[in-house]
Amino acid sequence: MSAADNELFFSVASLWEIAIKRGLGRQDFKVDARVRRRCLLDNGY
């Protein structure tokens, strides 16, 4: 992943899955889809 010649892709379905798990109210799941999306956009994904 860290090699400069690799191209990374991120599926929007992953954000959807994060939102679903977060919506279930699981206490052990601390990821926020909005924050993750913002981080991805800020880093050029």
PDB file of all heavy atoms in Angstrom:
ATOM      1  N   MET A   1       0.808  -1.200   0.000  1.00  0.00           N
ATOM      2  CA  MET A   1       0.000   0.000   0.000  1.00  0.00           C
ATOM      3  C   MET A   1       0.847   1.258   0.000  1.00  0.00           C
ATOM      4  O   MET A   1       0.423   2.262  -0.551  1.00  0.00           O
ATOM      5  CB  MET A   1      -0.905   0.023   1.227  1.00  0.00           C
ATOM      6  CG  MET A   1      -2.133  -0.828   1.077  1.00  0.00           C
ATOM      7  SD  MET A   1      -3.264  -0.841   2.492  1.00  0.00           S
ATOM      8  CE  MET A   1      -3.373   0.848   2.971  1.00  0.00           C
ATOM      9  N   SER A   2       1.981   1.228   0.637  1.00  0.00           N
ATOM     10  CA  SER A   2       2.761   2.452   0.770  1.00  0.00           C
ATOM     11  C   SER A   2       3.654   2.738  -0.431  1.00  0.00           C
ATOM     12  O   SER A   2       4.247   3.808  -0.497  1.00  0.00           O
ATOM     13  CB  SER A   2       3.599   2.388   2.041  1.00  0.00           C
ATOM     14  OG  SER A   2       4.502   1.300   1.965  1.00  0.00           O
ATOM     15  N   ALA A   3       3.736   1.823  -1.400  1.00  0.00           N
ATOM     16  CA  ALA A   3       4.549   2.061  -2.593  1.00  0.00           C
ATOM     17  C   ALA A   3       3.931   3.180  -3.424  1.00  0.00           C
ATOM     18  O   ALA A   3       2.725   3.200  -3.660  1.00  0.00           O
ATOM     19  CB  ALA A   3       4.670   0.792  -3.408  1.00  0.00           C
ATOM     20  N   ALA A   4       4.750   4.109  -3.861  1.00  0.00           N
ATOM     21  CA  ALA A   4       4.266   5.286  -4.588  1.00  0.00           C
ATOM     22  C   ALA A   4       3.583   4.932  -5.906  1.00  0.00           C
ATOM     23  O   ALA A   4       2.712   5.675  -6.369  1.00  0.00           O
ATOM     24  CB  ALA A   4       5.422   6.241  -4.833  1.00  0.00           C
ATOM     25  N   ASP A   5       3.957   3.812  -6.532  1.00  0.00           N
ATOM     26  CA  ASP A   5       3.362   3.468  -7.816  1.00  0.00           C
ATOM     27  C   ASP A   5       2.045   2.695  -7.694  1.00  0.00           C
ATOM     28  O   ASP A   5       1.416   2.378  -8.697  1.00  0.00           O
ATOM     29  CB  ASP A   5       4.349   2.678  -8.675  1.00  0.00           C
ATOM     30  CG  ASP A   5       4.820   1.394  -8.018  1.00  0.00           C
ATOM     31  OD1 ASP A   5       4.753   1.299  -6.782  1.00  0.00           O
ATOM     32  OD2 ASP A   5       5.263   0.492  -8.752  1.00  0.00           O
ATOM     33  N   ASN A   6       1.597   2.436  -6.488  1.00  0.00           N
ATOM     34  CA  ASN A   6       0.303   1.781  -6.270  1.00  0.00           C
ATOM     35  C   ASN A   6      -0.809   2.813  -6.285  1.00  0.00           C
ATOM     36  O   ASN A   6      -0.658   3.910  -5.770  1.00  0.00           O
ATOM     37  CB  ASN A   6       0.262   1.044  -4.936  1.00  0.00           C
ATOM     38  CG  ASN A   6       1.062  -0.232  -4.961  1.00  0.00           C
ATOM     39  OD1 ASN A   6       1.319  -0.786  -6.008  1.00  0.00           O
ATOM     40  ND2 ASN A   6       1.450  -0.698  -3.790  1.00  0.00           N
ATOM     41  N   GLU A   7      -1.929   2.453  -6.884  1.00  0.00           N
ATOM     42  CA  GLU A   7      -3.098   3.317  -6.874  1.00  0.00           C
ATOM     43  C   GLU A   7      -4.140   2.701  -5.943  1.00  0.00           C
ATOM     44  O   GLU A   7      -4.541   1.558  -6.126  1.00  0.00           O
ATOM     45  CB  GLU A   7      -3.680   3.451  -8.280  1.00  0.00           C
ATOM     46  CG  GLU A   7      -4.771   4.473  -8.377  1.00  0.00           C
ATOM     47  CD  GLU A   7      -5.211   4.720  -9.817  1.00  0.00           C
ATOM     48  OE1 GLU A   7      -4.648   4.101 -10.737  1.00  0.00           O
ATOM     49  OE2 GLU A   7      -6.131   5.529  -9.992  1.00  0.00           O
ATOM     50  N   LEU A   8      -4.561   3.456  -4.948  1.00  0.00           N
ATOM     51  CA  LEU A   8      -5.518   2.957  -3.968  1.00  0.00           C
ATOM     52  C   LEU A   8      -6.931   3.404  -4.331  1.00  0.00           C
ATOM     53  O   LEU A   8      -7.146   4.512  -4.793  1.00  0.00           O
ATOM     54  CB  LEU A   8      -5.167   3.473  -2.573  1.00  0.00           C
ATOM     55  CG  LEU A   8      -3.797   3.090  -2.035  1.00  0.00           C
ATOM     56  CD1 LEU A   8      -3.578   3.727  -0.670  1.00  0.00           C
ATOM     57  CD2 LEU A   8      -3.640   1.593  -1.958  1.00  0.00           C
ATOM     58  N   PHE A   9      -7.870   2.521  -4.099  1.00  0.00           N
ATOM     59  CA  PHE A   9      -9.284   2.816  -4.332  1.00  0.00           C
ATOM     60  C   PHE A   9     -10.051   2.567  -3.045  1.00  0.00           C
ATOM     61  O   PHE A   9      -9.667   1.737  -2.237  1.00  0.00           O
ATOM     62  CB  PHE A   9      -9.854   1.907  -5.429  1.00  0.00           C
ATOM     63  CG  PHE A   9      -9.250   2.156  -6.768  1.00  0.00           C
ATOM     64  CD1 PHE A   9      -8.175   1.399  -7.213  1.00  0.00           C
ATOM     65  CD2 PHE A   9      -9.755   3.143  -7.595  1.00  0.00           C
ATOM     66  CE1 PHE A   9      -7.607   1.631  -8.452  1.00  0.00           C
ATOM     67  CE2 PHE A   9      -9.198   3.377  -8.842  1.00  0.00           C
ATOM     68  CZ  PHE A   9      -8.116   2.615  -9.268  1.00  0.00           C
ATOM     69  N   PHE A  10     -11.124   3.304  -2.861  1.00  0.00           N
ATOM     70  CA  PHE A  10     -11.976   3.137  -1.695  1.00  0.00           C
ATOM     71  C   PHE A  10     -13.416   3.105  -2.170  1.00  0.00           C
ATOM     72  O   PHE A  10     -13.864   3.999  -2.885  1.00  0.00           O
ATOM     73  CB  PHE A  10     -11.759   4.288  -0.712  1.00  0.00           C
ATOM     74  CG  PHE A  10     -12.296   4.016   0.646  1.00  0.00           C
ATOM     75  CD1 PHE A  10     -11.522   3.388   1.596  1.00  0.00           C
ATOM     76  CD2 PHE A  10     -13.584   4.378   0.986  1.00  0.00           C
ATOM     77  CE1 PHE A  10     -12.014   3.129   2.848  1.00  0.00           C
ATOM     78  CE2 PHE A  10     -14.084   4.120   2.236  1.00  0.00           C
ATOM     79  CZ  PHE A  10     -13.301   3.489   3.176  1.00  0.00           C
ATOM     80  N   SER A  11     -14.138   2.081  -1.810  1.00  0.00           N
ATOM     81  CA  SER A  11     -15.511   1.916  -2.252  1.00  0.00           C
ATOM     82  C   SER A  11     -16.479   2.722  -1.380  1.00  0.00           C
ATOM     83  O   SER A  11     -16.378   2.723  -0.153  1.00  0.00           O
ATOM     84  CB  SER A  11     -15.890   0.437  -2.186  1.00  0.00           C
ATOM     85  OG  SER A  11     -17.270   0.280  -2.418  1.00  0.00           O
ATOM     86  N   VAL A  12     -17.437   3.374  -2.035  1.00  0.00           N
ATOM     87  CA  VAL A  12     -18.470   4.089  -1.304  1.00  0.00           C
ATOM     88  C   VAL A  12     -19.307   3.111  -0.477  1.00  0.00           C
ATOM     89  O   VAL A  12     -19.880   3.478   0.554  1.00  0.00           O
ATOM     90  CB  VAL A  12     -19.338   4.939  -2.251  1.00  0.00           C
ATOM     91  CG1 VAL A  12     -20.201   4.075  -3.131  1.00  0.00           C
ATOM     92  CG2 VAL A  12     -20.181   5.924  -1.480  1.00  0.00           C
ATOM     93  N   ALA A  13     -19.341   1.848  -0.895  1.00  0.00           N
ATOM     94  CA  ALA A  13     -20.069   0.829  -0.136  1.00  0.00           C
ATOM     95  C   ALA A  13     -19.466   0.659   1.250  1.00  0.00           C
ATOM     96  O   ALA A  13     -20.181   0.349   2.209  1.00  0.00           O
ATOM     97  CB  ALA A  13     -20.062  -0.500  -0.880  1.00  0.00           C
ATOM     98  N   SER A  14     -18.181   0.889   1.381  1.00  0.00           N
ATOM     99  CA  SER A  14     -17.537   0.802   2.698  1.00  0.00           C
ATOM    100  C   SER A  14     -18.089   1.869   3.643  1.00  0.00           C
ATOM    101  O   SER A  14     -18.318   1.607   4.825  1.00  0.00           O
ATOM    102  CB  SER A  14     -16.023   0.950   2.570  1.00  0.00           C
ATOM    103  OG  SER A  14     -15.488  -0.105   1.817  1.00  0.00           O
ATOM    104  N   LEU A  15     -18.297   3.070   3.114  1.00  0.00           N
ATOM    105  CA  LEU A  15     -18.888   4.133   3.936  1.00  0.00           C
ATOM    106  C   LEU A  15     -20.318   3.772   4.321  1.00  0.00           C
ATOM    107  O   LEU A  15     -20.756   4.043   5.443  1.00  0.00           O
ATOM    108  CB  LEU A  15     -18.866   5.467   3.187  1.00  0.00           C
ATOM    109  CG  LEU A  15     -17.494   6.062   2.929  1.00  0.00           C
ATOM    110  CD1 LEU A  15     -17.617   7.305   2.063  1.00  0.00           C
ATOM    111  CD2 LEU A  15     -16.781   6.379   4.229  1.00  0.00           C
ATOM    112  N   TRP A  16     -21.032   3.164   3.418  1.00  0.00           N
ATOM    113  CA  TRP A  16     -22.401   2.732   3.686  1.00  0.00           C
ATOM    114  C   TRP A  16     -22.404   1.689   4.804  1.00  0.00           C
ATOM    115  O   TRP A  16     -23.211   1.750   5.731  1.00  0.00           O
ATOM    116  CB  TRP A  16     -23.003   2.181   2.406  1.00  0.00           C
ATOM    117  CG  TRP A  16     -24.439   1.751   2.486  1.00  0.00           C
ATOM    118  CD1 TRP A  16     -25.442   2.343   3.189  1.00  0.00           C
ATOM    119  CD2 TRP A  16     -25.026   0.640   1.816  1.00  0.00           C
ATOM    120  NE1 TRP A  16     -26.616   1.665   2.999  1.00  0.00           N
ATOM    121  CE2 TRP A  16     -26.392   0.618   2.151  1.00  0.00           C
ATOM    122  CE3 TRP A  16     -24.532  -0.322   0.956  1.00  0.00           C
ATOM    123  CZ2 TRP A  16     -27.253  -0.343   1.675  1.00  0.00           C
ATOM    124  CZ3 TRP A  16     -25.408  -1.275   0.464  1.00  0.00           C
ATOM    125  CH2 TRP A  16     -26.747  -1.280   0.827  1.00  0.00           C
ATOM    126  N   GLU A  17     -21.495   0.730   4.733  1.00  0.00           N
ATOM    127  CA  GLU A  17     -21.403  -0.292   5.777  1.00  0.00           C
ATOM    128  C   GLU A  17     -21.059   0.327   7.132  1.00  0.00           C
ATOM    129  O   GLU A  17     -21.602  -0.079   8.160  1.00  0.00           O
ATOM    130  CB  GLU A  17     -20.351  -1.332   5.391  1.00  0.00           C
ATOM    131  CG  GLU A  17     -20.776  -2.192   4.224  1.00  0.00           C
ATOM    132  CD  GLU A  17     -19.685  -3.162   3.798  1.00  0.00           C
ATOM    133  OE1 GLU A  17     -18.723  -3.366   4.563  1.00  0.00           O
ATOM    134  OE2 GLU A  17     -19.806  -3.709   2.700  1.00  0.00           O
ATOM    135  N   ILE A  18     -20.162   1.312   7.125  1.00  0.00           N
ATOM    136  CA  ILE A  18     -19.819   2.006   8.370  1.00  0.00           C
ATOM    137  C   ILE A  18     -21.062   2.676   8.944  1.00  0.00           C
ATOM    138  O   ILE A  18     -21.339   2.583  10.147  1.00  0.00           O
ATOM    139  CB  ILE A  18     -18.699   3.038   8.128  1.00  0.00           C
ATOM    140  CG1 ILE A  18     -17.376   2.316   7.840  1.00  0.00           C
ATOM    141  CG2 ILE A  18     -18.560   3.981   9.318  1.00  0.00           C
ATOM    142  CD1 ILE A  18     -16.267   3.232   7.360  1.00  0.00           C
ATOM    143  N   ALA A  19     -21.837   3.350   8.089  1.00  0.00           N
ATOM    144  CA  ALA A  19     -23.049   4.040   8.544  1.00  0.00           C
ATOM    145  C   ALA A  19     -24.062   3.054   9.118  1.00  0.00           C
ATOM    146  O   ALA A  19     -24.701   3.336  10.135  1.00  0.00           O
ATOM    147  CB  ALA A  19     -23.656   4.829   7.391  1.00  0.00           C
ATOM    148  N   ILE A  20     -24.200   1.896   8.492  1.00  0.00           N
ATOM    149  CA  ILE A  20     -25.140   0.886   8.989  1.00  0.00           C
ATOM    150  C   ILE A  20     -24.710   0.388  10.364  1.00  0.00           C
ATOM    151  O   ILE A  20     -25.520   0.338  11.295  1.00  0.00           O
ATOM    152  CB  ILE A  20     -25.253  -0.291   7.986  1.00  0.00           C
ATOM    153  CG1 ILE A  20     -25.994   0.157   6.736  1.00  0.00           C
ATOM    154  CG2 ILE A  20     -25.954  -1.486   8.634  1.00  0.00           C
ATOM    155  CD1 ILE A  20     -25.943  -0.854   5.596  1.00  0.00           C
ATOM    156  N   LYS A  21     -23.442   0.017  10.497  1.00  0.00           N
ATOM    157  CA  LYS A  21     -22.958  -0.492  11.785  1.00  0.00           C
ATOM    158  C   LYS A  21     -23.075   0.572  12.873  1.00  0.00           C
ATOM    159  O   LYS A  21     -23.475   0.285  13.990  1.00  0.00           O
ATOM    160  CB  LYS A  21     -21.519  -0.968  11.661  1.00  0.00           C
ATOM    161  CG  LYS A  21     -21.393  -2.253  10.874  1.00  0.00           C
ATOM    162  CD  LYS A  21     -19.988  -2.774  10.957  1.00  0.00           C
ATOM    163  CE  LYS A  21     -19.682  -3.909  10.058  1.00  0.00           C
ATOM    164  NZ  LYS A  21     -20.498  -5.017   9.964  1.00  0.00           N
ATOM    165  N   ARG A  22     -22.764   1.802  12.526  1.00  0.00           N
ATOM    166  CA  ARG A  22     -22.876   2.899  13.492  1.00  0.00           C
ATOM    167  C   ARG A  22     -24.342   3.085  13.901  1.00  0.00           C
ATOM    168  O   ARG A  22     -24.654   3.317  15.055  1.00  0.00           O
ATOM    169  CB  ARG A  22     -22.318   4.170  12.858  1.00  0.00           C
ATOM    170  CG  ARG A  22     -22.432   5.381  13.683  1.00  0.00           C
ATOM    171  CD  ARG A  22     -21.230   5.598  14.502  1.00  0.00           C
ATOM    172  NE  ARG A  22     -21.374   6.892  15.174  1.00  0.00           N
ATOM    173  CZ  ARG A  22     -20.436   7.449  15.852  1.00  0.00           C
ATOM    174  NH1 ARG A  22     -19.271   6.876  15.946  1.00  0.00           N
ATOM    175  NH2 ARG A  22     -20.647   8.584  16.446  1.00  0.00           N
ATOM    176  N   GLY A  23     -25.249   2.964  12.922  1.00  0.00           N
ATOM    177  CA  GLY A  23     -26.676   3.124  13.179  1.00  0.00           C
ATOM    178  C   GLY A  23     -27.243   2.044  14.076  1.00  0.00           C
ATOM    179  O   GLY A  23     -28.269   2.252  14.731  1.00  0.00           O
ATOM    180  N   LEU A  24     -26.591   0.892  14.121  1.00  0.00           N
ATOM    181  CA  LEU A  24     -27.048  -0.191  14.995  1.00  0.00           C
ATOM    182  C   LEU A  24     -26.744   0.096  16.466  1.00  0.00           C
ATOM    183  O   LEU A  24     -27.238  -0.598  17.339  1.00  0.00           O
ATOM    184  CB  LEU A  24     -26.392  -1.515  14.579  1.00  0.00           C
ATOM    185  CG  LEU A  24     -26.822  -2.060  13.220  1.00  0.00           C
ATOM    186  CD1 LEU A  24     -25.983  -3.282  12.853  1.00  0.00           C
ATOM    187  CD2 LEU A  24     -28.294  -2.413  13.221  1.00  0.00           C
ATOM    188  N   GLY A  25     -25.931   1.132  16.701  1.00  0.00           N
ATOM    189  CA  GLY A  25     -25.639   1.529  18.070  1.00  0.00           C
ATOM    190  C   GLY A  25     -24.650   0.639  18.803  1.00  0.00           C
ATOM    191  O   GLY A  25     -24.651   0.608  20.034  1.00  0.00           O
ATOM    192  N   ARG A  26     -23.838  -0.079  18.062  1.00  0.00           N
ATOM    193  CA  ARG A  26     -22.850  -0.960  18.696  1.00  0.00           C
ATOM    194  C   ARG A  26     -21.834  -0.139  19.474  1.00  0.00           C
ATOM    195  O   ARG A  26     -21.230   0.788  18.949  1.00  0.00           O
ATOM    196  CB  ARG A  26     -22.129  -1.788  17.642  1.00  0.00           C
ATOM    197  CG  ARG A  26     -23.013  -2.842  17.035  1.00  0.00           C
ATOM    198  CD  ARG A  26     -22.306  -3.691  16.036  1.00  0.00           C
ATOM    199  NE  ARG A  26     -20.948  -4.012  16.434  1.00  0.00           N
ATOM    200  CZ  ARG A  26     -20.120  -4.740  15.731  1.00  0.00           C
ATOM    201  NH1 ARG A  26     -20.508  -5.233  14.569  1.00  0.00           N
ATOM    202  NH2 ARG A  26     -18.907  -4.988  16.146  1.00  0.00           N
ATOM    203  N   GLN A  27     -21.661  -0.455  20.727  1.00  0.00           N
ATOM    204  CA  GLN A  27     -20.744   0.274  21.586  1.00  0.00           C
ATOM    205  C   GLN A  27     -19.281   0.048  21.212  1.00  0.00           C
ATOM    206  O   GLN A  27     -18.436   0.888  21.490  1.00  0.00           O
ATOM    207  CB  GLN A  27     -20.967  -0.112  23.051  1.00  0.00           C
ATOM    208  CG  GLN A  27     -22.335   0.266  23.574  1.00  0.00           C
ATOM    209  CD  GLN A  27     -22.586   1.761  23.509  1.00  0.00           C
ATOM    210  OE1 GLN A  27     -21.728   2.557  23.854  1.00  0.00           O
ATOM    211  NE2 GLN A  27     -23.766   2.151  23.045  1.00  0.00           N
ATOM    212  N   ASP A  28     -18.979  -1.078  20.579  1.00  0.00           N
ATOM    213  CA  ASP A  28     -17.591  -1.390  20.223  1.00  0.00           C
ATOM    214  C   ASP A  28     -17.197  -0.856  18.848  1.00  0.00           C
ATOM    215  O   ASP A  28     -16.087  -1.059  18.388  1.00  0.00           O
ATOM    216  CB  ASP A  28     -17.355  -2.905  20.269  1.00  0.00           C
ATOM    217  CG  ASP A  28     -18.200  -3.666  19.259  1.00  0.00           C
ATOM    218  OD1 ASP A  28     -19.281  -3.159  18.885  1.00  0.00           O
ATOM    219  OD2 ASP A  28     -17.792  -4.759  18.859  1.00  0.00           O
ATOM    220  N   PHE A  29     -18.078  -0.127  18.186  1.00  0.00           N
ATOM    221  CA  PHE A  29     -17.807   0.404  16.854  1.00  0.00           C
ATOM    222  C   PHE A  29     -17.791   1.921  16.929  1.00  0.00           C
ATOM    223  O   PHE A  29     -18.826   2.568  17.040  1.00  0.00           O
ATOM    224  CB  PHE A  29     -18.872  -0.082  15.867  1.00  0.00           C
ATOM    225  CG  PHE A  29     -18.490   0.132  14.435  1.00  0.00           C
ATOM    226  CD1 PHE A  29     -17.598  -0.725  13.820  1.00  0.00           C
ATOM    227  CD2 PHE A  29     -18.992   1.195  13.723  1.00  0.00           C
ATOM    228  CE1 PHE A  29     -17.225  -0.524  12.505  1.00  0.00           C
ATOM    229  CE2 PHE A  29     -18.633   1.399  12.409  1.00  0.00           C
ATOM    230  CZ  PHE A  29     -17.751   0.545  11.805  1.00  0.00           C
ATOM    231  N   LYS A  30     -16.610   2.502  16.859  1.00  0.00           N
ATOM    232  CA  LYS A  30     -16.445   3.938  17.098  1.00  0.00           C
ATOM    233  C   LYS A  30     -16.196   4.760  15.837  1.00  0.00           C
ATOM    234  O   LYS A  30     -15.895   5.928  15.916  1.00  0.00           O
ATOM    235  CB  LYS A  30     -15.278   4.172  18.060  1.00  0.00           C
ATOM    236  CG  LYS A  30     -15.404   3.436  19.366  1.00  0.00           C
ATOM    237  CD  LYS A  30     -16.519   3.986  20.194  1.00  0.00           C
ATOM    238  CE  LYS A  30     -16.534   3.293  21.553  1.00  0.00           C
ATOM    239  NZ  LYS A  30     -17.728   3.523  22.283  1.00  0.00           N
ATOM    240  N   VAL A  31     -16.305   4.155  14.650  1.00  0.00           N
ATOM    241  CA  VAL A  31     -16.020   4.859  13.395  1.00  0.00           C
ATOM    242  C   VAL A  31     -17.233   5.674  12.972  1.00  0.00           C
ATOM    243  O   VAL A  31     -18.359   5.194  13.009  1.00  0.00           O
ATOM    244  CB  VAL A  31     -15.645   3.848  12.285  1.00  0.00           C
ATOM    245  CG1 VAL A  31     -15.355   4.571  10.980  1.00  0.00           C
ATOM    246  CG2 VAL A  31     -14.463   3.006  12.710  1.00  0.00           C
ATOM    247  N   ASP A  32     -17.001   6.910  12.557  1.00  0.00           N
ATOM    248  CA  ASP A  32     -18.066   7.785  12.069  1.00  0.00           C
ATOM    249  C   ASP A  32     -17.883   7.939  10.561  1.00  0.00           C
ATOM    250  O   ASP A  32     -16.827   8.395  10.102  1.00  0.00           O
ATOM    251  CB  ASP A  32     -17.980   9.139  12.757  1.00  0.00           C
ATOM    252  CG  ASP A  32     -19.131  10.058  12.417  1.00  0.00           C
ATOM    253  OD1 ASP A  32     -19.629  10.016  11.269  1.00  0.00           O
ATOM    254  OD2 ASP A  32     -19.533  10.839  13.294  1.00  0.00           O
ATOM    255  N   ALA A  33     -18.879   7.550   9.770  1.00  0.00           N
ATOM    256  CA  ALA A  33     -18.775   7.584   8.307  1.00  0.00           C
ATOM    257  C   ALA A  33     -18.496   9.000   7.792  1.00  0.00           C
ATOM    258  O   ALA A  33     -17.735   9.174   6.839  1.00  0.00           O
ATOM    259  CB  ALA A  33     -20.051   7.038   7.680  1.00  0.00           C
ATOM    260  N   ARG A  34     -19.089  10.010   8.408  1.00  0.00           N
ATOM    261  CA  ARG A  34     -18.860  11.391   7.954  1.00  0.00           C
ATOM    262  C   ARG A  34     -17.419  11.809   8.156  1.00  0.00           C
ATOM    263  O   ARG A  34     -16.818  12.444   7.293  1.00  0.00           O
ATOM    264  CB  ARG A  34     -19.798  12.349   8.676  1.00  0.00           C
ATOM    265  CG  ARG A  34     -21.254  12.175   8.257  1.00  0.00           C
ATOM    266  CD  ARG A  34     -22.149  13.018   9.081  1.00  0.00           C
ATOM    267  NE  ARG A  34     -22.037  12.519  10.459  1.00  0.00           N
ATOM    268  CZ  ARG A  34     -22.811  12.874  11.457  1.00  0.00           C
ATOM    269  NH1 ARG A  34     -23.734  13.766  11.271  1.00  0.00           N
ATOM    270  NH2 ARG A  34     -22.661  12.352  12.646  1.00  0.00           N
ATOM    271  N   VAL A  35     -16.855  11.448   9.307  1.00  0.00           N
ATOM    272  CA  VAL A  35     -15.455  11.780   9.594  1.00  0.00           C
ATOM    273  C   VAL A  35     -14.531  11.009   8.659  1.00  0.00           C
ATOM    274  O   VAL A  35     -13.575  11.562   8.112  1.00  0.00           O
ATOM    275  CB  VAL A  35     -15.114  11.483  11.071  1.00  0.00           C
ATOM    276  CG1 VAL A  35     -13.633  11.659  11.333  1.00  0.00           C
ATOM    277  CG2 VAL A  35     -15.940  12.372  11.995  1.00  0.00           C
ATOM    278  N   ARG A  36     -14.829   9.720   8.431  1.00  0.00           N
ATOM    279  CA  ARG A  36     -14.007   8.896   7.536  1.00  0.00           C
ATOM    280  C   ARG A  36     -14.048   9.455   6.116  1.00  0.00           C
ATOM    281  O   ARG A  36     -13.034   9.555   5.450  1.00  0.00           O
ATOM    282  CB  ARG A  36     -14.516   7.449   7.545  1.00  0.00           C
ATOM    283  CG  ARG A  36     -13.754   6.517   6.669  1.00  0.00           C
ATOM    284  CD  ARG A  36     -12.304   6.326   7.057  1.00  0.00           C
ATOM    285  NE  ARG A  36     -12.217   5.960   8.451  1.00  0.00           N
ATOM    286  CZ  ARG A  36     -11.198   6.320   9.251  1.00  0.00           C
ATOM    287  NH1 ARG A  36     -10.199   6.994   8.785  1.00  0.00           N
ATOM    288  NH2 ARG A  36     -11.185   5.984  10.503  1.00  0.00           N
ATOM    289  N   ARG A  37     -15.235   9.855   5.654  1.00  0.00           N
ATOM    290  CA  ARG A  37     -15.364  10.436   4.316  1.00  0.00           C
ATOM    291  C   ARG A  37     -14.528  11.700   4.193  1.00  0.00           C
ATOM    292  O   ARG A  37     -13.815  11.904   3.215  1.00  0.00           O
ATOM    293  CB  ARG A  37     -16.832  10.741   4.015  1.00  0.00           C
ATOM    294  CG  ARG A  37     -17.054  11.388   2.669  1.00  0.00           C
ATOM    295  CD  ARG A  37     -18.542  11.717   2.454  1.00  0.00           C
ATOM    296  NE  ARG A  37     -18.739  12.403   1.203  1.00  0.00           N
ATOM    297  CZ  ARG A  37     -18.592  13.712   1.011  1.00  0.00           C
ATOM    298  NH1 ARG A  37     -18.254  14.494   2.016  1.00  0.00           N
ATOM    299  NH2 ARG A  37     -18.806  14.250  -0.175  1.00  0.00           N
ATOM    300  N   ARG A  38     -14.607  12.563   5.180  1.00  0.00           N
ATOM    301  CA  ARG A  38     -13.847  13.811   5.165  1.00  0.00           C
ATOM    302  C   ARG A  38     -12.337  13.526   5.114  1.00  0.00           C
ATOM    303  O   ARG A  38     -11.601  14.163   4.362  1.00  0.00           O
ATOM    304  CB  ARG A  38     -14.199  14.662   6.386  1.00  0.00           C
ATOM    305  CG  ARG A  38     -13.413  15.913   6.564  1.00  0.00           C
ATOM    306  CD  ARG A  38     -13.570  17.070   5.581  1.00  0.00           C
ATOM    307  NE  ARG A  38     -14.421  16.937   4.445  1.00  0.00           N
ATOM    308  CZ  ARG A  38     -14.216  17.495   3.239  1.00  0.00           C
ATOM    309  NH1 ARG A  38     -13.184  18.232   3.000  1.00  0.00           N
ATOM    310  NH2 ARG A  38     -15.041  17.332   2.264  1.00  0.00           N
ATOM    311  N   CYS A  39     -11.891  12.563   5.895  1.00  0.00           N
ATOM    312  CA  CYS A  39     -10.463  12.180   5.896  1.00  0.00           C
ATOM    313  C   CYS A  39     -10.037  11.682   4.517  1.00  0.00           C
ATOM    314  O   CYS A  39      -8.965  12.036   4.035  1.00  0.00           O
ATOM    315  CB  CYS A  39     -10.186  11.105   6.938  1.00  0.00           C
ATOM    316  SG  CYS A  39     -10.280  11.686   8.631  1.00  0.00           S
ATOM    317  N   LEU A  40     -10.878  10.865   3.883  1.00  0.00           N
ATOM    318  CA  LEU A  40     -10.568  10.348   2.555  1.00  0.00           C
ATOM    319  C   LEU A  40     -10.491  11.478   1.539  1.00  0.00           C
ATOM    320  O   LEU A  40      -9.547  11.542   0.732  1.00  0.00           O
ATOM    321  CB  LEU A  40     -11.612   9.314   2.128  1.00  0.00           C
ATOM    322  CG  LEU A  40     -11.571   7.990   2.873  1.00  0.00           C
ATOM    323  CD1 LEU A  40     -12.826   7.190   2.593  1.00  0.00           C
ATOM    324  CD2 LEU A  40     -10.331   7.195   2.507  1.00  0.00           C
ATOM    325  N   LEU A  41     -11.452  12.395   1.565  1.00  0.00           N
ATOM    326  CA  LEU A  41     -11.441  13.518   0.634  1.00  0.00           C
ATOM    327  C   LEU A  41     -10.230  14.413   0.861  1.00  0.00           C
ATOM    328  O   LEU A  41      -9.586  14.851  -0.096  1.00  0.00           O
ATOM    329  CB  LEU A  41     -12.733  14.324   0.761  1.00  0.00           C
ATOM    330  CG  LEU A  41     -13.999  13.636   0.279  1.00  0.00           C
ATOM    331  CD1 LEU A  41     -15.215  14.487   0.619  1.00  0.00           C
ATOM    332  CD2 LEU A  41     -13.937  13.331  -1.192  1.00  0.00           C
ATOM    333  N   ASP A  42      -9.910  14.671   2.107  1.00  0.00           N
ATOM    334  CA  ASP A  42      -8.759  15.529   2.435  1.00  0.00           C
ATOM    335  C   ASP A  42      -7.435  14.914   1.983  1.00  0.00           C
ATOM    336  O   ASP A  42      -6.463  15.636   1.751  1.00  0.00           O
ATOM    337  CB  ASP A  42      -8.693  15.801   3.944  1.00  0.00           C
ATOM    338  CG  ASP A  42      -9.785  16.727   4.418  1.00  0.00           C
ATOM    339  OD1 ASP A  42     -10.470  17.348   3.568  1.00  0.00           O
ATOM    340  OD2 ASP A  42      -9.980  16.814   5.652  1.00  0.00           O
ATOM    341  N   ASN A  43      -7.414  13.590   1.833  1.00  0.00           N
ATOM    342  CA  ASN A  43      -6.195  12.898   1.441  1.00  0.00           C
ATOM    343  C   ASN A  43      -6.196  12.480  -0.037  1.00  0.00           C
ATOM    344  O   ASN A  43      -5.378  11.689  -0.471  1.00  0.00           O
ATOM    345  CB  ASN A  43      -5.949  11.695   2.329  1.00  0.00           C
ATOM    346  CG  ASN A  43      -5.463  12.112   3.688  1.00  0.00           C
ATOM    347  OD1 ASN A  43      -4.327  12.525   3.841  1.00  0.00           O
ATOM    348  ND2 ASN A  43      -6.333  12.050   4.689  1.00  0.00           N
ATOM    349  N   GLY A  44      -7.132  13.026  -0.798  1.00  0.00           N
ATOM    350  CA  GLY A  44      -7.133  12.828  -2.239  1.00  0.00           C
ATOM    351  C   GLY A  44      -7.806  11.578  -2.759  1.00  0.00           C
ATOM    352  O   GLY A  44      -7.610  11.200  -3.912  1.00  0.00           O
ATOM    353  N   TYR A  45      -8.620  10.932  -1.942  1.00  0.00           N
ATOM    354  CA  TYR A  45      -9.329   9.730  -2.409  1.00  0.00           C
ATOM    355  C   TYR A  45     -10.644  10.116  -3.013  1.00  0.00           C
ATOM    356  O   TYR A  45     -11.248  11.062  -2.699  1.00  0.00           O
ATOM    357  CB  TYR A  45      -9.553   8.739  -1.267  1.00  0.00           C
ATOM    358  CG  TYR A  45      -8.295   8.092  -0.799  1.00  0.00           C
ATOM    359  CD1 TYR A  45      -7.601   8.592   0.292  1.00  0.00           C
ATOM    360  CD2 TYR A  45      -7.784   6.989  -1.464  1.00  0.00           C
ATOM    361  CE1 TYR A  45      -6.429   7.982   0.720  1.00  0.00           C
ATOM    362  CE2 TYR A  45      -6.606   6.389  -1.037  1.00  0.00           C
ATOM    363  CZ  TYR A  45      -5.932   6.902   0.056  1.00  0.00           C
ATOM    364  OH  TYR A  45      -4.790   6.318   0.468  1.00  0.00           O
TER     365      TYR A  45
END
